[in-house]
Amino acid sequence: MLDIDYRVLRKLFQLGELKVGTLAKKLGIPHSTVGSCIKRLEEKELVIYDRYKPVFLSDKGIELAVELIRHARLLEMLLINELDMSPEIAHTECEKFNLLFSCDLINKICQRYNHPRECPCGEEILSTSDCSCDKNF
């Protein structure tokens, strides 16, 4: 998975359906780059898109977005608790390497902290019925 794919999935999850141009502006990324990303995500059945209409996440896309956000929040928890980072720095750092960790490692972090419901920042740690990121990428 590319970083831009993750950013697009996360933004669509946060804001709901958006037109490609609006999504590009919100992410600060060129329209053509976002368009290519949407095409990739559509091929993987993660988004639903008809030209000139808003893009929205499919059920599969929602499940993946939730799982990737879960990964990020659990990594934040690890950085804050084990490395004594501030929540702001931990958030910034985990966004840089979130996609590098396997579901197995993320699940071990979750177990270590007894399956927390929220990260130290107070954000809810969402969960899915099954870790779906390995299946989709």
N, C-alpha and C positions, 0 to 999 in steps of 0.2 A: 504494500500500500504506500502511496506517495503522501507526503505531508499535506499537499494541497487537497487530496481526497479526504483526508481526515478533517481538515479545516472546513471543507464544504459540508461534510456530513454533520459535523458539530454545529455549524451555523444554521443549517436547515432544521436540525433537532431543536435548537434554541428558539428560532424565530418562526418556524413553520414554513409554509410554501412561499417562495420568492421567485421573481423573474430573474433570468440570468444576469441582466444588467444591474439589477438591484443587489444581487448577491455579490457581483464583482465589486461594486462600490463599497459594500459593507466590509468586504475582506481586503480591499485595497489592492486588488489583483486585476490585470487586464481582462476585459470581457472575453477575448479569444481564448485565454488560458482557462478561464472558468468554463467556457463552452466545451473545450476539449475534455476537461475533468468530468463534466456532466455526461458527456458521451461515454466515457470510460465507466462511470458509475451506473449508467443506464444498461450497458452491456452486461454488467454483473448483477443486474436486477436490484440495485440498491436505491435507485430513484426512478420516479415516473415523470416523464417529460414529453410534452408535445410542443413543437416549435411555436414561439411567440406566446406561450402560456407559462404560468408559474411552474417551477420544479418543486416536487415534494418527495419525501422519503417513502419508499415502499415499506411494508411490514419488515422485510429482511433488512432494509436500511435503518429502520428505527432500532431494531434489535442490535445491529452492529454499532450504531452510534452510542446506544446506552452502554454497551460493553466497553467501548473505547473510552468513554467518559469515566466509567468505573475504573479502568486501568489508570487513567490520569490521577484520579483522586486517591487511589491506594498508593500510587507512587509518591504523591505529595505527602501522604501520611508517613511513609517510610523516611523521606528526606527530612521532614520536620522532627520526627521522633528519634531517629537514629543519628542524624547529622546536625541536629539543632539549627536547622535553617529557618528563616522567617517564612511565614506562609506565602508572602509575595514572591520571594526568591524561589521557594520550592515549586510554586505554580509555574513560574517562568522556565525553570530548569526541566521540569517533567514534560512540558510541552515540546521541548527539544528532543527528548529521547523516548517518549511514550511508546512509539511504534516499534521500538527495538526489543521489547520484552515479550516473551511468550505468555500465553494464557496460564501455563503451568506455574511460571514464576509469580505472576500476578495473584493467582489463587493461593500460593504459599504466603504471600504478603497478607492477603485477606485472612488466612487461617492464623497467622502470627498475631494479628490484632483482633482475633476473636470475631471475625465477620462484622466489622463496624457498620453502623447505619449512616454515619457522617464523618467527614474528614475534619481535621483540627480547625479548618477555616469555617466550619459550620455548614458546608455544602453537603447535600444528601449524596450518599454513595448508592447509586442505582444498581439494580442487579437484574440479570436475565436468568432464564431457567437453565441456560447452558452457555458456556463461553463460546461465542460464535465467531470471534475474529479469525481463528485459525482456519475455519471452514470457508471464509469468504475471500481470503487473500493468500 
